[in-house]
Amino acid sequence: VNRISLPTIAGTIWPPDHLSPERAAIFRDLQRIVLPEDQHPPPSTKACRRVPVGEEVTLARTLLDKMMAQLIPESGFSRCRDLNLLVRGWFCVTHKGSNLRLIFDR
């Protein structure tokens, strides 16, 4: 976790301020691009989870402190067709010498 390149505090923007009017309208109403369940693609493979289990809580707290993550209730999680939670994971790749770039796999 100590080698991951992270900002002091994450930057935030409101995407519609930087999108074309057409794309901003879609962003404001994402439900209009959600496919009906019978048209969903087959479930994907499991997310890549390569951060050691013993370091996940430290990483999560660090991301929360830097405003790079937000806690949401379980009811807000995406679910697979079988209603199981759609699990995501973190992994890192080499970035700038001995530092690592954190990737969130969904």
Gaussian input, Z-matrix of N, CA and C with variables (Angstrom, degrees):
# hf/3-21g

backbone

0 1
 N
 C     1     B1
 C     2     B2     1     A1
 N     3     B3     2     A2     1     D1
 C     4     B4     3     A3     2     D2
 C     5     B5     4     A4     3     D3
 N     6     B6     5     A5     4     D4
 C     7     B7     6     A6     5     D5
 C     8     B8     7     A7     6     D6
 N     9     B9     8     A8     7     D7
 C    10    B10     9     A9     8     D8
 C    11    B11    10    A10     9     D9
 N    12    B12    11    A11    10    D10
 C    13    B13    12    A12    11    D11
 C    14    B14    13    A13    12    D12
 N    15    B15    14    A14    13    D13
 C    16    B16    15    A15    14    D14
 C    17    B17    16    A16    15    D15
 N    18    B18    17    A17    16    D16
 C    19    B19    18    A18    17    D17
 C    20    B20    19    A19    18    D18
 N    21    B21    20    A20    19    D19
 C    22    B22    21    A21    20    D20
 C    23    B23    22    A22    21    D21
 N    24    B24    23    A23    22    D22
 C    25    B25    24    A24    23    D23
 C    26    B26    25    A25    24    D24
 N    27    B27    26    A26    25    D25
 C    28    B28    27    A27    26    D26
 C    29    B29    28    A28    27    D27
 N    30    B30    29    A29    28    D28
 C    31    B31    30    A30    29    D29
 C    32    B32    31    A31    30    D30
 N    33    B33    32    A32    31    D31
 C    34    B34    33    A33    32    D32
 C    35    B35    34    A34    33    D33
 N    36    B36    35    A35    34    D34
 C    37    B37    36    A36    35    D35
 C    38    B38    37    A37    36    D36
 N    39    B39    38    A38    37    D37
 C    40    B40    39    A39    38    D38
 C    41    B41    40    A40    39    D39
 N    42    B42    41    A41    40    D40
 C    43    B43    42    A42    41    D41
 C    44    B44    43    A43    42    D42
 N    45    B45    44    A44    43    D43
 C    46    B46    45    A45    44    D44
 C    47    B47    46    A46    45    D45
 N    48    B48    47    A47    46    D46
 C    49    B49    48    A48    47    D47
 C    50    B50    49    A49    48    D48
 N    51    B51    50    A50    49    D49
 C    52    B52    51    A51    50    D50
 C    53    B53    52    A52    51    D51
 N    54    B54    53    A53    52    D52
 C    55    B55    54    A54    53    D53
 C    56    B56    55    A55    54    D54
 N    57    B57    56    A56    55    D55
 C    58    B58    57    A57    56    D56
 C    59    B59    58    A58    57    D57
 N    60    B60    59    A59    58    D58
 C    61    B61    60    A60    59    D59
 C    62    B62    61    A61    60    D60
 N    63    B63    62    A62    61    D61
 C    64    B64    63    A63    62    D62
 C    65    B65    64    A64    63    D63
 N    66    B66    65    A65    64    D64
 C    67    B67    66    A66    65    D65
 C    68    B68    67    A67    66    D66
 N    69    B69    68    A68    67    D67
 C    70    B70    69    A69    68    D68
 C    71    B71    70    A70    69    D69
 N    72    B72    71    A71    70    D70
 C    73    B73    72    A72    71    D71
 C    74    B74    73    A73    72    D72
 N    75    B75    74    A74    73    D73
 C    76    B76    75    A75    74    D74
 C    77    B77    76    A76    75    D75
 N    78    B78    77    A77    76    D76
 C    79    B79    78    A78    77    D77
 C    80    B80    79    A79    78    D78
 N    81    B81    80    A80    79    D79
 C    82    B82    81    A81    80    D80
 C    83    B83    82    A82    81    D81
 N    84    B84    83    A83    82    D82
 C    85    B85    84    A84    83    D83
 C    86    B86    85    A85    84    D84
 N    87    B87    86    A86    85    D85
 C    88    B88    87    A87    86    D86
 C    89    B89    88    A88    87    D87
 N    90    B90    89    A89    88    D88
 C    91    B91    90    A90    89    D89
 C    92    B92    91    A91    90    D90
 N    93    B93    92    A92    91    D91
 C    94    B94    93    A93    92    D92
 C    95    B95    94    A94    93    D93
 N    96    B96    95    A95    94    D94
 C    97    B97    96    A96    95    D95
 C    98    B98    97    A97    96    D96
 N    99    B99    98    A98    97    D97
 C   100   B100    99    A99    98    D98
 C   101   B101   100   A100    99    D99
 N   102   B102   101   A101   100   D100
 C   103   B103   102   A102   101   D101
 C   104   B104   103   A103   102   D102
 N   105   B105   104   A104   103   D103
 C   106   B106   105   A105   104   D104
 C   107   B107   106   A106   105   D105
 N   108   B108   107   A107   106   D106
 C   109   B109   108   A108   107   D107
 C   110   B110   109   A109   108   D108
 N   111   B111   110   A110   109   D109
 C   112   B112   111   A111   110   D110
 C   113   B113   112   A112   111   D111
 N   114   B114   113   A113   112   D112
 C   115   B115   114   A114   113   D113
 C   116   B116   115   A115   114   D114
 N   117   B117   116   A116   115   D115
 C   118   B118   117   A117   116   D116
 C   119   B119   118   A118   117   D117
 N   120   B120   119   A119   118   D118
 C   121   B121   120   A120   119   D119
 C   122   B122   121   A121   120   D120
 N   123   B123   122   A122   121   D121
 C   124   B124   123   A123   122   D122
 C   125   B125   124   A124   123   D123
 N   126   B126   125   A125   124   D124
 C   127   B127   126   A126   125   D125
 C   128   B128   127   A127   126   D126
 N   129   B129   128   A128   127   D127
 C   130   B130   129   A129   128   D128
 C   131   B131   130   A130   129   D129
 N   132   B132   131   A131   130   D130
 C   133   B133   132   A132   131   D131
 C   134   B134   133   A133   132   D132
 N   135   B135   134   A134   133   D133
 C   136   B136   135   A135   134   D134
 C   137   B137   136   A136   135   D135
 N   138   B138   137   A137   136   D136
 C   139   B139   138   A138   137   D137
 C   140   B140   139   A139   138   D138
 N   141   B141   140   A140   139   D139
 C   142   B142   141   A141   140   D140
 C   143   B143   142   A142   141   D141
 N   144   B144   143   A143   142   D142
 C   145   B145   144   A144   143   D143
 C   146   B146   145   A145   144   D144
 N   147   B147   146   A146   145   D145
 C   148   B148   147   A147   146   D146
 C   149   B149   148   A148   147   D147
 N   150   B150   149   A149   148   D148
 C   151   B151   150   A150   149   D149
 C   152   B152   151   A151   150   D150
 N   153   B153   152   A152   151   D151
 C   154   B154   153   A153   152   D152
 C   155   B155   154   A154   153   D153
 N   156   B156   155   A155   154   D154
 C   157   B157   156   A156   155   D155
 C   158   B158   157   A157   156   D156
 N   159   B159   158   A158   157   D157
 C   160   B160   159   A159   158   D158
 C   161   B161   160   A160   159   D159
 N   162   B162   161   A161   160   D160
 C   163   B163   162   A162   161   D161
 C   164   B164   163   A163   162   D162
 N   165   B165   164   A164   163   D163
 C   166   B166   165   A165   164   D164
 C   167   B167   166   A166   165   D165
 N   168   B168   167   A167   166   D166
 C   169   B169   168   A168   167   D167
 C   170   B170   169   A169   168   D168
 N   171   B171   170   A170   169   D169
 C   172   B172   171   A171   170   D170
 C   173   B173   172   A172   171   D171
 N   174   B174   173   A173   172   D172
 C   175   B175   174   A174   173   D173
 C   176   B176   175   A175   174   D174
 N   177   B177   176   A176   175   D175
 C   178   B178   177   A177   176   D176
 C   179   B179   178   A178   177   D177
 N   180   B180   179   A179   178   D178
 C   181   B181   180   A180   179   D179
 C   182   B182   181   A181   180   D180
 N   183   B183   182   A182   181   D181
 C   184   B184   183   A183   182   D182
 C   185   B185   184   A184   183   D183
 N   186   B186   185   A185   184   D184
 C   187   B187   186   A186   185   D185
 C   188   B188   187   A187   186   D186
 N   189   B189   188   A188   187   D187
 C   190   B190   189   A189   188   D188
 C   191   B191   190   A190   189   D189
 N   192   B192   191   A191   190   D190
 C   193   B193   192   A192   191   D191
 C   194   B194   193   A193   192   D192
 N   195   B195   194   A194   193   D193
 C   196   B196   195   A195   194   D194
 C   197   B197   196   A196   195   D195
 N   198   B198   197   A197   196   D196
 C   199   B199   198   A198   197   D197
 C   200   B200   199   A199   198   D198
 N   201   B201   200   A200   199   D199
 C   202   B202   201   A201   200   D200
 C   203   B203   202   A202   201   D201
 N   204   B204   203   A203   202   D202
 C   205   B205   204   A204   203   D203
 C   206   B206   205   A205   204   D204
 N   207   B207   206   A206   205   D205
 C   208   B208   207   A207   206   D206
 C   209   B209   208   A208   207   D207
 N   210   B210   209   A209   208   D208
 C   211   B211   210   A210   209   D209
 C   212   B212   211   A211   210   D210
 N   213   B213   212   A212   211   D211
 C   214   B214   213   A213   212   D212
 C   215   B215   214   A214   213   D213
 N   216   B216   215   A215   214   D214
 C   217   B217   216   A216   215   D215
 C   218   B218   217   A217   216   D216
 N   219   B219   218   A218   217   D217
 C   220   B220   219   A219   218   D218
 C   221   B221   220   A220   219   D219
 N   222   B222   221   A221   220   D220
 C   223   B223   222   A222   221   D221
 C   224   B224   223   A223   222   D222
 N   225   B225   224   A224   223   D223
 C   226   B226   225   A225   224   D224
 C   227   B227   226   A226   225   D225
 N   228   B228   227   A227   226   D226
 C   229   B229   228   A228   227   D227
 C   230   B230   229   A229   228   D228
 N   231   B231   230   A230   229   D229
 C   232   B232   231   A231   230   D230
 C   233   B233   232   A232   231   D231
 N   234   B234   233   A233   232   D232
 C   235   B235   234   A234   233   D233
 C   236   B236   235   A235   234   D234
 N   237   B237   236   A236   235   D235
 C   238   B238   237   A237   236   D236
 C   239   B239   238   A238   237   D237
 N   240   B240   239   A239   238   D238
 C   241   B241   240   A240   239   D239
 C   242   B242   241   A241   240   D240
 N   243   B243   242   A242   241   D241
 C   244   B244   243   A243   242   D242
 C   245   B245   244   A244   243   D243
 N   246   B246   245   A245   244   D244
 C   247   B247   246   A246   245   D245
 C   248   B248   247   A247   246   D246
 N   249   B249   248   A248   247   D247
 C   250   B250   249   A249   248   D248
 C   251   B251   250   A250   249   D249
 N   252   B252   251   A251   250   D250
 C   253   B253   252   A252   251   D251
 C   254   B254   253   A253   252   D252
 N   255   B255   254   A254   253   D253
 C   256   B256   255   A255   254   D254
 C   257   B257   256   A256   255   D255
 N   258   B258   257   A257   256   D256
 C   259   B259   258   A258   257   D257
 C   260   B260   259   A259   258   D258
 N   261   B261   260   A260   259   D259
 C   262   B262   261   A261   260   D260
 C   263   B263   262   A262   261   D261
 N   264   B264   263   A263   262   D262
 C   265   B265   264   A264   263   D263
 C   266   B266   265   A265   264   D264
 N   267   B267   266   A266   265   D265
 C   268   B268   267   A267   266   D266
 C   269   B269   268   A268   267   D267
 N   270   B270   269   A269   268   D268
 C   271   B271   270   A270   269   D269
 C   272   B272   271   A271   270   D270
 N   273   B273   272   A272   271   D271
 C   274   B274   273   A273   272   D272
 C   275   B275   274   A274   273   D273
 N   276   B276   275   A275   274   D274
 C   277   B277   276   A276   275   D275
 C   278   B278   277   A277   276   D276
 N   279   B279   278   A278   277   D277
 C   280   B280   279   A279   278   D278
 C   281   B281   280   A280   279   D279
 N   282   B282   281   A281   280   D280
 C   283   B283   282   A282   281   D281
 C   284   B284   283   A283   282   D282
 N   285   B285   284   A284   283   D283
 C   286   B286   285   A285   284   D284
 C   287   B287   286   A286   285   D285
 N   288   B288   287   A287   286   D286
 C   289   B289   288   A288   287   D287
 C   290   B290   289   A289   288   D288
 N   291   B291   290   A290   289   D289
 C   292   B292   291   A291   290   D290
 C   293   B293   292   A292   291   D291
 N   294   B294   293   A293   292   D292
 C   295   B295   294   A294   293   D293
 C   296   B296   295   A295   294   D294
 N   297   B297   296   A296   295   D295
 C   298   B298   297   A297   296   D296
 C   299   B299   298   A298   297   D297
 N   300   B300   299   A299   298   D298
 C   301   B301   300   A300   299   D299
 C   302   B302   301   A301   300   D300
 N   303   B303   302   A302   301   D301
 C   304   B304   303   A303   302   D302
 C   305   B305   304   A304   303   D303
 N   306   B306   305   A305   304   D304
 C   307   B307   306   A306   305   D305
 C   308   B308   307   A307   306   D306
 N   309   B309   308   A308   307   D307
 C   310   B310   309   A309   308   D308
 C   311   B311   310   A310   309   D309
 N   312   B312   311   A311   310   D310
 C   313   B313   312   A312   311   D311
 C   314   B314   313   A313   312   D312
 N   315   B315   314   A314   313   D313
 C   316   B316   315   A315   314   D314
 C   317   B317   316   A316   315   D315

   B1=1.4595
   B2=1.5258
   B3=1.3114
   B4=1.4771
   B5=1.5279
   B6=1.3395
   B7=1.4712
   B8=1.5223
   B9=1.3123
   B10=1.4642
   B11=1.5263
   B12=1.3412
   B13=1.4668
   B14=1.5182
   B15=1.3224
   B16=1.4621
   B17=1.5238
   B18=1.3342
   B19=1.4623
   B20=1.5232
   B21=1.3227
   B22=1.4550
   B23=1.5227
   B24=1.3110
   B25=1.4669
   B26=1.5263
   B27=1.3176
   B28=1.4689
   B29=1.5173
   B30=1.3058
   B31=1.4584
   B32=1.5241
   B33=1.2977
   B34=1.4622
   B35=1.5241
   B36=1.3081
   B37=1.4579
   B38=1.5199
   B39=1.2960
   B40=1.4603
   B41=1.5267
   B42=1.3463
   B43=1.4661
   B44=1.5234
   B45=1.3487
   B46=1.4700
   B47=1.5265
   B48=1.3373
   B49=1.4661
   B50=1.5276
   B51=1.3437
   B52=1.4622
   B53=1.5289
   B54=1.3250
   B55=1.4592
   B56=1.5254
   B57=1.3285
   B58=1.4665
   B59=1.5288
   B60=1.3234
   B61=1.4632
   B62=1.5392
   B63=1.3260
   B64=1.4651
   B65=1.5280
   B66=1.3245
   B67=1.4722
   B68=1.5245
   B69=1.3160
   B70=1.4684
   B71=1.5241
   B72=1.3312
   B73=1.4713
   B74=1.5187
   B75=1.3311
   B76=1.4655
   B77=1.5218
   B78=1.3333
   B79=1.4609
   B80=1.5245
   B81=1.3141
   B82=1.4705
   B83=1.5301
   B84=1.3310
   B85=1.4632
   B86=1.5199
   B87=1.3383
   B88=1.4658
   B89=1.5235
   B90=1.3166
   B91=1.4704
   B92=1.5309
   B93=1.3230
   B94=1.4626
   B95=1.5162
   B96=1.3410
   B97=1.4704
   B98=1.5267
   B99=1.3276
   B100=1.4549
   B101=1.5276
   B102=1.3282
   B103=1.4583
   B104=1.5221
   B105=1.3215
   B106=1.4698
   B107=1.5309
   B108=1.3113
   B109=1.4662
   B110=1.5239
   B111=1.3348
   B112=1.4662
   B113=1.5278
   B114=1.3321
   B115=1.4615
   B116=1.5281
   B117=1.3276
   B118=1.4612
   B119=1.5219
   B120=1.3221
   B121=1.4669
   B122=1.5216
   B123=1.3270
   B124=1.4658
   B125=1.5276
   B126=1.3321
   B127=1.4707
   B128=1.5234
   B129=1.3179
   B130=1.4643
   B131=1.5202
   B132=1.3096
   B133=1.4536
   B134=1.5235
   B135=1.3104
   B136=1.4655
   B137=1.5307
   B138=1.3134
   B139=1.4615
   B140=1.5229
   B141=1.3168
   B142=1.4614
   B143=1.5246
   B144=1.3152
   B145=1.4707
   B146=1.5210
   B147=1.3296
   B148=1.4573
   B149=1.5271
   B150=1.3181
   B151=1.4609
   B152=1.5278
   B153=1.3238
   B154=1.4696
   B155=1.5332
   B156=1.3261
   B157=1.4614
   B158=1.5233
   B159=1.3136
   B160=1.4575
   B161=1.5187
   B162=1.3374
   B163=1.4677
   B164=1.5317
   B165=1.3425
   B166=1.4655
   B167=1.5372
   B168=1.3155
   B169=1.4659
   B170=1.5268
   B171=1.3288
   B172=1.4687
   B173=1.5204
   B174=1.3352
   B175=1.4511
   B176=1.5250
   B177=1.3099
   B178=1.4695
   B179=1.5280
   B180=1.3207
   B181=1.4743
   B182=1.5283
   B183=1.3242
   B184=1.4701
   B185=1.5223
   B186=1.3306
   B187=1.4595
   B188=1.5275
   B189=1.3258
   B190=1.4652
   B191=1.5221
   B192=1.3400
   B193=1.4655
   B194=1.5260
   B195=1.3370
   B196=1.4614
   B197=1.5274
   B198=1.3188
   B199=1.4618
   B200=1.5326
   B201=1.3391
   B202=1.4605
   B203=1.5236
   B204=1.3056
   B205=1.4634
   B206=1.5168
   B207=1.3057
   B208=1.4620
   B209=1.5227
   B210=1.3123
   B211=1.4536
   B212=1.5294
   B213=1.3123
   B214=1.4640
   B215=1.5215
   B216=1.3271
   B217=1.4647
   B218=1.5351
   B219=1.3207
   B220=1.4612
   B221=1.5240
   B222=1.3160
   B223=1.4685
   B224=1.5280
   B225=1.3265
   B226=1.4561
   B227=1.5161
   B228=1.3263
   B229=1.4597
   B230=1.5231
   B231=1.3141
   B232=1.4605
   B233=1.5236
   B234=1.3134
   B235=1.4644
   B236=1.5134
   B237=1.3240
   B238=1.4559
   B239=1.5266
   B240=1.3142
   B241=1.4660
   B242=1.5220
   B243=1.3406
   B244=1.4697
   B245=1.5271
   B246=1.3325
   B247=1.4667
   B248=1.5217
   B249=1.3351
   B250=1.4611
   B251=1.5188
   B252=1.3375
   B253=1.4615
   B254=1.5210
   B255=1.3232
   B256=1.4527
   B257=1.5237
   B258=1.3090
   B259=1.4640
   B260=1.5260
   B261=1.3154
   B262=1.4592
   B263=1.5189
   B264=1.3108
   B265=1.4614
   B266=1.5134
   B267=1.3167
   B268=1.4586
   B269=1.5119
   B270=1.3293
   B271=1.4566
   B272=1.5206
   B273=1.3081
   B274=1.4629
   B275=1.5170
   B276=1.3299
   B277=1.4578
   B278=1.5243
   B279=1.3125
   B280=1.4603
   B281=1.5260
   B282=1.3349
   B283=1.4675
   B284=1.5216
   B285=1.3015
   B286=1.4688
   B287=1.5281
   B288=1.2899
   B289=1.4625
   B290=1.5141
   B291=1.3254
   B292=1.4708
   B293=1.5256
   B294=1.3356
   B295=1.4622
   B296=1.5252
   B297=1.3153
   B298=1.4663
   B299=1.5194
   B300=1.3327
   B301=1.4679
   B302=1.5166
   B303=1.3122
   B304=1.4621
   B305=1.5186
   B306=1.3248
   B307=1.4640
   B308=1.5191
   B309=1.3253
   B310=1.4570
   B311=1.5150
   B312=1.3120
   B313=1.4567
   B314=1.5190
   B315=1.3273
   B316=1.4589
   B317=1.5037
   A1=110.21
   A2=117.52
   A3=120.44
   A4=112.64
   A5=117.95
   A6=121.04
   A7=113.18
   A8=118.21
   A9=121.20
   A10=109.69
   A11=116.57
   A12=122.12
   A13=108.96
   A14=116.66
   A15=121.86
   A16=109.65
   A17=117.51
   A18=119.42
   A19=110.43
   A20=116.77
   A21=120.57
   A22=109.24
   A23=116.17
   A24=123.64
   A25=106.17
   A26=116.17
   A27=120.23
   A28=110.70
   A29=115.68
   A30=120.70
   A31=109.36
   A32=115.93
   A33=119.32
   A34=109.05
   A35=114.73
   A36=121.30
   A37=107.84
   A38=117.23
   A39=122.09
   A40=105.03
   A41=118.51
   A42=121.55
   A43=115.59
   A44=120.94
   A45=117.91
   A46=114.35
   A47=116.95
   A48=119.69
   A49=112.11
   A50=117.24
   A51=121.17
   A52=112.30
   A53=117.39
   A54=121.98
   A55=110.24
   A56=114.49
   A57=118.41
   A58=107.83
   A59=118.21
   A60=119.77
   A61=113.15
   A62=116.90
   A63=120.27
   A64=111.70
   A65=116.05
   A66=119.66
   A67=111.49
   A68=117.37
   A69=120.49
   A70=110.09
   A71=116.86
   A72=120.61
   A73=110.39
   A74=117.53
   A75=121.00
   A76=109.92
   A77=116.70
   A78=120.25
   A79=111.12
   A80=116.74
   A81=120.73
   A82=112.80
   A83=117.32
   A84=121.31
   A85=109.18
   A86=116.23
   A87=121.05
   A88=113.09
   A89=118.11
   A90=120.12
   A91=111.37
   A92=117.72
   A93=119.69
   A94=113.27
   A95=117.78
   A96=119.66
   A97=112.36
   A98=117.42
   A99=120.92
   A100=108.45
   A101=115.33
   A102=120.17
   A103=111.07
   A104=117.23
   A105=119.08
   A106=108.89
   A107=116.53
   A108=120.74
   A109=112.69
   A110=118.31
   A111=120.01
   A112=112.66
   A113=117.28
   A114=121.31
   A115=112.53
   A116=117.61
   A117=120.36
   A118=109.92
   A119=116.61
   A120=119.19
   A121=109.93
   A122=117.09
   A123=118.71
   A124=110.38
   A125=117.17
   A126=119.55
   A127=110.78
   A128=115.10
   A129=119.32
   A130=109.53
   A131=114.26
   A132=119.23
   A133=109.28
   A134=116.44
   A135=120.46
   A136=110.14
   A137=114.50
   A138=120.18
   A139=110.06
   A140=115.65
   A141=121.65
   A142=108.52
   A143=116.06
   A144=120.99
   A145=107.52
   A146=116.75
   A147=121.12
   A148=113.94
   A149=118.44
   A150=120.17
   A151=106.20
   A152=117.67
   A153=119.65
   A154=111.31
   A155=116.02
   A156=121.92
   A157=111.39
   A158=117.52
   A159=121.36
   A160=113.90
   A161=117.96
   A162=121.66
   A163=112.97
   A164=117.85
   A165=120.28
   A166=112.55
   A167=118.15
   A168=120.74
   A169=109.79
   A170=117.47
   A171=120.69
   A172=110.34
   A173=117.06
   A174=120.68
   A175=110.50
   A176=117.70
   A177=121.13
   A178=110.59
   A179=117.18
   A180=119.98
   A181=111.07
   A182=116.32
   A183=120.53
   A184=110.22
   A185=117.46
   A186=120.98
   A187=111.48
   A188=116.91
   A189=120.43
   A190=110.82
   A191=116.88
   A192=121.47
   A193=112.04
   A194=116.77
   A195=121.95
   A196=112.17
   A197=115.84
   A198=122.76
   A199=112.30
   A200=116.08
   A201=121.45
   A202=111.01
   A203=117.11
   A204=122.10
   A205=108.00
   A206=114.60
   A207=120.86
   A208=107.40
   A209=116.68
   A210=120.31
   A211=109.24
   A212=115.21
   A213=120.08
   A214=107.89
   A215=117.00
   A216=118.70
   A217=109.77
   A218=115.60
   A219=120.21
   A220=111.43
   A221=116.99
   A222=120.21
   A223=111.79
   A224=117.72
   A225=121.61
   A226=113.76
   A227=118.09
   A228=122.04
   A229=110.73
   A230=115.73
   A231=120.71
   A232=108.38
   A233=115.80
   A234=121.71
   A235=110.37
   A236=114.85
   A237=121.90
   A238=108.70
   A239=116.53
   A240=121.11
   A241=112.31
   A242=116.01
   A243=119.55
   A244=111.90
   A245=116.85
   A246=126.22
   A247=114.31
   A248=118.54
   A249=120.27
   A250=108.74
   A251=116.45
   A252=120.54
   A253=110.14
   A254=115.92
   A255=121.45
   A256=106.35
   A257=116.57
   A258=122.45
   A259=109.92
   A260=114.30
   A261=120.98
   A262=109.38
   A263=116.25
   A264=118.32
   A265=112.61
   A266=115.20
   A267=122.87
   A268=109.78
   A269=115.76
   A270=120.82
   A271=107.31
   A272=117.06
   A273=121.82
   A274=110.29
   A275=115.25
   A276=122.19
   A277=107.41
   A278=116.35
   A279=121.61
   A280=110.29
   A281=115.02
   A282=120.83
   A283=108.86
   A284=117.65
   A285=123.03
   A286=112.64
   A287=115.53
   A288=120.36
   A289=112.50
   A290=116.02
   A291=119.78
   A292=112.29
   A293=117.80
   A294=120.91
   A295=111.31
   A296=114.44
   A297=121.24
   A298=110.25
   A299=115.67
   A300=121.73
   A301=107.44
   A302=116.69
   A303=122.75
   A304=109.78
   A305=116.66
   A306=122.47
   A307=107.90
   A308=115.46
   A309=122.57
   A310=107.23
   A311=116.96
   A312=122.76
   A313=110.06
   A314=116.93
   A315=120.10
   A316=110.42
   D1=-34.79
   D2=-177.56
   D3=-66.27
   D4=-23.13
   D5=-178.08
   D6=-89.43
   D7=-5.02
   D8=-177.59
   D9=-75.58
   D10=130.06
   D11=177.43
   D12=-75.28
   D13=113.23
   D14=179.19
   D15=-134.28
   D16=146.57
   D17=176.55
   D18=-74.15
   D19=165.68
   D20=174.99
   D21=-63.49
   D22=-49.16
   D23=175.46
   D24=-139.88
   D25=135.10
   D26=-179.00
   D27=-68.14
   D28=144.66
   D29=174.18
   D30=-79.11
   D31=151.38
   D32=177.56
   D33=-131.92
   D34=145.37
   D35=175.52
   D36=-137.79
   D37=163.39
   D38=171.31
   D39=-101.79
   D40=105.59
   D41=-172.61
   D42=-49.28
   D43=-40.84
   D44=-179.59
   D45=-57.75
   D46=-23.39
   D47=177.53
   D48=-68.93
   D49=-13.79
   D50=-174.36
   D51=-124.67
   D52=10.68
   D53=-178.73
   D54=-112.88
   D55=159.36
   D56=173.08
   D57=-63.03
   D58=158.64
   D59=179.99
   D60=-55.70
   D61=-38.37
   D62=179.83
   D63=-64.30
   D64=-46.40
   D65=-179.45
   D66=-71.18
   D67=-34.11
   D68=176.92
   D69=-62.66
   D70=-39.60
   D71=178.46
   D72=-63.23
   D73=-40.19
   D74=177.58
   D75=-65.07
   D76=-44.14
   D77=179.88
   D78=-58.49
   D79=-40.37
   D80=-178.03
   D81=-70.96
   D82=-17.18
   D83=-179.53
   D84=-139.65
   D85=68.66
   D86=-175.86
   D87=-63.92
   D88=-21.35
   D89=179.80
   D90=-60.83
   D91=-24.93
   D92=-178.40
   D93=-70.75
   D94=-13.16
   D95=177.87
   D96=-108.98
   D97=5.08
   D98=178.03
   D99=-80.99
   D100=125.99
   D101=179.23
   D102=-73.05
   D103=149.44
   D104=171.85
   D105=-60.08
   D106=149.69
   D107=-173.81
   D108=-54.07
   D109=-36.96
   D110=-178.38
   D111=-70.01
   D112=-7.94
   D113=177.10
   D114=-107.71
   D115=3.87
   D116=178.36
   D117=-64.77
   D118=144.79
   D119=176.16
   D120=-69.32
   D121=163.36
   D122=177.71
   D123=-61.30
   D124=155.86
   D125=-179.96
   D126=-55.85
   D127=141.98
   D128=178.07
   D129=-82.37
   D130=175.71
   D131=177.08
   D132=-69.57
   D133=168.94
   D134=179.63
   D135=-64.32
   D136=148.56
   D137=177.45
   D138=-65.37
   D139=150.00
   D140=177.40
   D141=-79.36
   D142=118.68
   D143=179.98
   D144=-122.13
   D145=100.25
   D146=-175.28
   D147=-115.87
   D148=-2.13
   D149=175.01
   D150=-76.41
   D151=127.18
   D152=-178.95
   D153=-53.53
   D154=137.26
   D155=-177.56
   D156=-51.23
   D157=-40.58
   D158=-179.24
   D159=-66.43
   D160=-14.46
   D161=-179.18
   D162=-107.34
   D163=-4.66
   D164=-176.55
   D165=-62.36
   D166=-42.61
   D167=-178.67
   D168=-66.00
   D169=-43.20
   D170=178.00
   D171=-60.57
   D172=-44.25
   D173=179.18
   D174=-64.00
   D175=-44.99
   D176=179.85
   D177=-59.98
   D178=-44.39
   D179=179.43
   D180=-64.65
   D181=-38.85
   D182=178.27
   D183=-63.04
   D184=-44.59
   D185=179.77
   D186=-65.07
   D187=-37.81
   D188=175.90
   D189=-64.01
   D190=-45.34
   D191=-179.80
   D192=-60.52
   D193=-34.50
   D194=-177.25
   D195=-91.18
   D196=8.30
   D197=179.69
   D198=59.82
   D199=32.40
   D200=177.42
   D201=-100.63
   D202=-1.67
   D203=-179.98
   D204=-147.07
   D205=162.28
   D206=-179.92
   D207=-144.67
   D208=137.28
   D209=176.22
   D210=-77.83
   D211=136.03
   D212=176.13
   D213=-130.03
   D214=152.38
   D215=178.87
   D216=-68.49
   D217=154.07
   D218=-179.63
   D219=-55.93
   D220=-30.45
   D221=179.87
   D222=-63.86
   D223=-17.54
   D224=179.00
   D225=-90.67
   D226=-2.74
   D227=-178.97
   D228=-76.00
   D229=148.27
   D230=171.65
   D231=-71.93
   D232=150.61
   D233=179.47
   D234=-127.78
   D235=152.03
   D236=174.98
   D237=-77.86
   D238=172.29
   D239=178.30
   D240=-55.48
   D241=-34.71
   D242=-178.82
   D243=-82.03
   D244=7.51
   D245=178.32
   D246=74.61
   D247=2.28
   D248=171.99
   D249=-70.58
   D250=151.46
   D251=178.44
   D252=-61.43
   D253=141.50
   D254=174.45
   D255=-81.74
   D256=103.92
   D257=-173.13
   D258=-83.68
   D259=138.98
   D260=177.71
   D261=-119.44
   D262=171.27
   D263=-178.40
   D264=-151.69
   D265=168.91
   D266=178.06
   D267=-113.08
   D268=146.13
   D269=168.13
   D270=-150.14
   D271=167.11
   D272=-176.77
   D273=-126.49
   D274=152.36
   D275=172.21
   D276=-128.40
   D277=159.17
   D278=-179.76
   D279=-60.37
   D280=138.31
   D281=-177.60
   D282=-151.08
   D283=120.78
   D284=175.02
   D285=50.45
   D286=77.54
   D287=176.35
   D288=73.69
   D289=-119.00
   D290=-176.32
   D291=-93.55
   D292=0.41
   D293=178.89
   D294=-81.73
   D295=163.43
   D296=-179.86
   D297=-121.22
   D298=147.41
   D299=173.37
   D300=-100.83
   D301=126.99
   D302=-179.61
   D303=-84.11
   D304=132.31
   D305=178.27
   D306=-123.23
   D307=133.53
   D308=177.70
   D309=-99.76
   D310=112.62
   D311=-177.08
   D312=-91.58
   D313=122.40
   D314=179.00
   D315=-117.42

